[in-house]
Amino acid sequence: MNAREWLPSPSVPGHYQETAARGTRPAVTSAVQETNQGPGAEQDLVPGVDALDPSAPHETVWWDPLADMRGAGKPSVDVFMSGTVFLDIVFTGLSTLPAAGTEVWAPGMASCPGGIANLATAATRLGLRTSLAAGFGDDAYGDFCWEILAGQEGVDLSRSRRFAQWHSPVTVSMAVQRDRSMVTHGHNLPISADELVGNPPPSRAVITSVGVGAPDPLLPGWAAQARRGGALVFADAGWDPTGAWDPAVLAALSGCDAFMPNAVEAMSYTRTATPRAALHALAEHVPLAVVTCGGDGAMAVDATTGEEAEVPALPVDALDPTGAGDVFGAGLVLGTIAGWPLRHRLQFAGVSAALAVHEFGGSLAAPGWGDIGDWWRRVVAAAATGHAAAAEIRRHYGFLDDLVPRTHVCGVRRAAATIARRSDLTRPR
């Protein structure tokens, strides 16, 4: 067995059972989840180490990693964000894209909310109380995305709106040989992002986008308002198809507390030749600069704490990279709010993202604490048997001993093949 087996898919057959819910969120009795078995499922278990038994008696809890920070006078929202929700339809297992005038059949399919929903779902599954302002169409796709986010995932949509005669944006993603191609259709919202958000809720952090493709290429007014209210502003960037990479974006970072581009974006904005040079250039503009480097890991400089760190990526065979960057960002936000050391923030974000790419389905591939806990317990158990690769991971990620819940936590659903009827979205009895 090689090191790549140490990021198995957490998809182990489990079961749902009705339990008391927290607020409007459904509860699940096990961190071992009912889900479609996909490629990589054969690597779920460490040889000789049994999976957690989903039928065994145990306490069901919602895990709150910020529980010690709760109290009177504290924000009720941990992270607030605004953006576009897409319906994502993902075709999986394709050996090649269809040639002109041909048709191919996909072995697998997943449907789930996408776009900003990737980030919102990732954040709430990591225990962050998440609020989202987004526009939803008045069509069946809008119904589905709203129900998944609010009803299933527990994302606060009190600042989101439904728009009549405005149809939901749709993306079709085709996964081919561990990469993906996408086709998207949609229209701009009838109102601006600032009008949609209004006064942002008091929160510990907000996440926004800058650059080409963002509602405000520099910094939206609502984000600046949130920062004046005490929220940390985390920003990411998207690809600039114009190739301009406007340097005005760097100037706008003075209104942010953190910037999280990938290596290509970082080098393009800073006109540098290496990710490290780009990182240090960005650190002159923003307190927390983070550059993600895909399979080479991530690096960051935090001027607030005086730390600089670089961590390698965990070896993993990615099945679907959709939303991995959002999962990484959610993990980084959580660690920053909680005050973890910079290296631990990067490592935790990397583990979360690596677990996500072992599932198909974008937003609903994001791991919960149950998934992280299951993986970590398997690593610890195998390390105890003397397995070298597990022992190495155990040594570098030992801080997870203090973070991972010591009991089963409520689990998460994965993406279904097709859009469910409303009655199908209720928890089975």
N, C-alpha and C positions, 0 to 999 in steps of 0.2 A: 504494500500500500504506500502511495506517495503522498507528499504534502498537500496535493490538490484535493485529497479526500477530506481535508479538515475544514472545508466549507461546504458541507452537504446541504442539499435542499432540506428544509425543516418539514417537508410534507410527509407526514406519517399518518396513516389512516386513523381517524379518531371519531368522536361523536359529539353531537350537540345535545344539550339538555337545558330545559328552561330553568332559570334561576332568577333571583332578584337582580334587577338592573340598576345601574347607577344613572339616575336621571332618565333620559330617553334611550340610553345605550343598552343593547341586548347583552346578556352575559353568557359566557361559555364556560363549561366546567373544566376544561383542560387546555393546557398549552399545546397539546398534541392535537392537530386540527384535522377535520374532515376537509379534503381537498382533492382535486384531480391529480392523479399521479402522472408526473411528466418525466422527461429525460433527467437522469441524475438521481431518481428516487432510489435506485439500487445502492446508492452511496449514503443513504440516510443514516445508517447505523454504523458505529464503530464495531468491527468484528469482535465478538465476544462480549459486547456490552449491550444489554437489553435496552430497548426504548422505554421511556416512562409509560407506565400502564395507565391509559386514559380512564379505565374503569375502576382504578383503585380509589379508595376514599381519600379525600384531600379537601383542603380549604380553598374556596374560590375567592380571589381578590382582584380588585382593580389596582394596578400598580401605579403609584404616584411618585416619581423620582424627585419631585420638588416638595414633598410633603412637609419637610422641615422649614420651608420658606413660606408656607401658607399662614394666614392669620388676618386679623382685623386690620383694615387699612391697606392691605396688599391688593394688587390688581387681580381681578377674577379671571382675566384672560392672560395666558402666558405668551402666545404669539398670534399676531394678527397679520393677515395678508390679503391682497386683492389681485385678481387676474382673470384669465379666461378659462372656463371649464369646457373641455371637449368631450364628446363621446369617443372613446378609443375602441376600435375593433381591430384586434390583433390576430393575424393568421400565423401559425407557427409550424415548424417542421418542414418548411419548403426546401427542396434541394436547389432550386433555381427560381428566379423571377420568370413570369410568363413572357414568352416572346410575342411580338406583334401578331395579332390574329389568332392567338392560341389561348387555351385555358388550362390551368393546373389546379389540382385539388390539394388542399392543405390538410395534413393529418390532425391539426389542432386549431382551436380558435378560442379567444377570450374577449369579453366585452366588459368595459369598466369606464368610470370617469377618468379623464386625462387632463393634461395641461396643468393649471395651478392645483387641480385636485391631487396630483401626485405628491406635491409638497404638503398640502393640508392633511392628507391621509397619513403620510409618513410621520408628520409631527404628532398627530393625535395618537397614533399607535405607539409612540415612544412616551406617552403619558403627558404630553404638553396640552394644555387646554387651549384649543385652537379655534379662532374665529376667522371666517372668510367672507369677503365681499365680492360677489361675482354675479354676472347676469346669466339667467337661465331662460331657455325658450319655453313656450307654452305647448310644446309638442311632447310626444311620448319619450323621446330621448331626454328632454329636460326633466320629465317626471322621474325617470330612472336615475339620472345623476343626482338629483336632489334627494331622493329616497336613500340612495347608497351613502351619500355624504352625511346627511342629517340623521337619518333613521338608523343606519347600520354602524357608521363610524363615529357618530357623536360630534361632528363638526358643527360649530355654531354658525348658522346662516341668517342670523337676525339682520345683518346688513346686506344680504343678497336680495335680488329682485327677480321676479318673473316678468318677461316682456311678451306682450301679445304680438303676433305677426312677425316674430323674430325667431328664426329656427336655430336649433342648437348647432354649434360648430362640430364637425366630424372629422376624425383622422382614421385612416385605414393604414395599419402598420403591418408590413410583411417581413417576418424574421427568416433570414436566409443565411445559413452557415454562420450563426452566432453574430450576425450583423442585421441591420434592419433598413428598409426603405419605407417611405411614408408618402401618402397622398392626403391632403387636407382641403376641406372646404368650409368657409365660414364668412361672417360679416362682422364689421365693427358694431359695438354696442350703440344703441340710440343715444346714450348719454356718456359723459366723460367719466373717467375713473374717480376723479375728485367729487363729482356730483353723486356718484353711486355710493362712495364711502361716507360722505358727509363728515361728521366729527368722528374720528377713529376712537374705538373704546380704549380706556386705560389698559396698557399691556406692558409686559416685561420686554417684549421685542416685537419688531415688525420685519417682514421680509418683502422686498420689492425687487424689480428688475430695472436695469438701466441699459441704454444703448438702443440700436435699431431694433424695432419690433416691440419695444416696451410702450405702454400707453403714454408715458412721458419719458423721452429718451435720456433726460438728465436725472431729475428726481421729482416724483410726484408731490404735490402740495400736502396730501394727507400724511405722507411719510415724515415730512419736515415737521408737521404739526404734532405727530406722535412722538417725535424725538424731543420736542420742547416739553412734552408731558412726561418725559422720563424714560421712554422706550429706547432700547438699543435698535439701531437700524442696520439690518443685514441686506446687502445687495448682491445680486448675481447679474450676469450678462449673457446674452445670446449671440449667436453667429451673426456677423454683419455681412449680408450678401453683396453690399455695395463695395466692400473692400476699403471703405474710408477709415473706419476705426477712429471716429472723431475724438481727438484729444480733449475736447470739452467734457467728455465723460469723466476723465481723471480729475478735472477741476471740481466736478459735482460730488466727488467722493468725500469732500470736506464735510458734507452733510450726512455722512454715513459713519457707522462704527465698525463695520466689517464689509469686506468685498471678497467674493468667492468665485472667481472665474476659473475656467480650465486653462491649461498651459497655452494652447493656441490663442485663446482670447487674450490672456495676460500678455503674451509676447507681442501680439498685434497692437494692443492699446499702448504699450510702453515702448514699442519700436526696439525691442531687445532681441537677442539671439538665443537665449537660454531661459528655461523656467526660473532658475535661481536669480538671474539678473532681473527678470520681470518681477519676481517677488519683492526684491529689495527696492525696485523702482516704485512699486505699488505702496510699499510701506512708508514712503514719503508722503502719501496722500491720505492714508486711512489707518486708524489705530490697529486693526486686526486685518492683515492681508493673508489670504489663503489661496494657494494655487494647487488645483488638482491635476494629477498627471496620469490619469487612467491606470494602466497596469504597472506604472512606476510609483504609484502611491500619491502622497500629498506632502506639501511643505507649507509652513506658515510662520509669520512673525507677529507677535502680540506686543505692541509698544506699551500697552496698559500694564502688563505684568513683567515686561522685560524678557520674555521668553522667545526663543526661536526653536523650531522643531521640524524634523523631516521623518516621515515614516514610510516604509515600503508597503505596497499593496499585498494583502493576503493572496496567495495563489488560488485562483478560482477559474473554472471554465464557465464563462458567462453564457447563459441560455437566452436571455433577453435583457439588454442593458437599458431598456426604457425606464426612465425615472430614477436611475441609480444616483445621478447627481443630486436630485431632490432629497433622496434618502440621506445621502452624505450631509447635505446642508441642514436637514432637520436634526441629525445627530450632533453636528457642530453647534447649532443654536442651543440645544439642550445642555451640552457640556459647558458652554459659555455662561449661560444663565446660572447654572449650578456652581460655577467657579472651579471647575476641574482644571488640573494642569494642562497646558497646551498639547503635550504629547498624547495624553489620555484622550483629549477631545478628538484629535485626528484619528487615533486608533479605534475609538468607539464608532466614529462616523464611518470609518472604513469597514469595520465588521458589519455594520448595519447595511451598507451599500452592497457588500459582497453577498450577504444572505439574500438581498432583494433580487440580484441578477440570476439567482438559481430558481426563480419562479417566472412564469410568463404572466403578463397582465398589467404592467405599469403600476398604477396607484395601489392596486390590491396585491401586488407582490411585496409591498413594504412589510418588513418584519415587525412583530410586536415583542414585548419583553419575554413572552413565552417562548418565541422562536430563538431569541438570543440566549435565554436560559437553557433551553434544550441543547443547543449547540455547545455552550460552554461546559455543561455537565458531561457531555460526551468527550470533550477534549480533556477535561480533568480526569475522568475515569480511565481513558486510554493512556494518559501520561503516567498515571499510577502503575500501569502494567509495564512501563519501561519503553513505550514507543517513542522513538527519538523525535519525530516530527511533532507529535502532540506535546512532548515535554518542552520543545523549543517555543511553541506557541504559548504554552502554560507559563513559561518564564517571562515572556515579553508582555503578556496580557493579564498578568496576575491581578491588576487593579480591578478586574471584573468580579473578583471574589466579593468585593465590598459593594458592587453595584447590582449584580444579578439577584433577583428575588429568590429567597430560599423556600418558597412555596409555589404551587401552581398559580398562574395568573390567567385571567380571562384571555381567550385567544382571538384570532382574527380569521376572517373569511378570505378566500381567494376568488379570482375572477371566474364567473360562469361563462359558458360558451356563448349563450345568446342572452338578449335582454329579457329579464324575467317579468312575468306578470306581477302586479302589485301583491297579489296573494302569495306569490312565491318568495317574497322578500321577508315574510314573517318567519320567526324562528320555529323550527319543527317542534312538535310536542311529543 
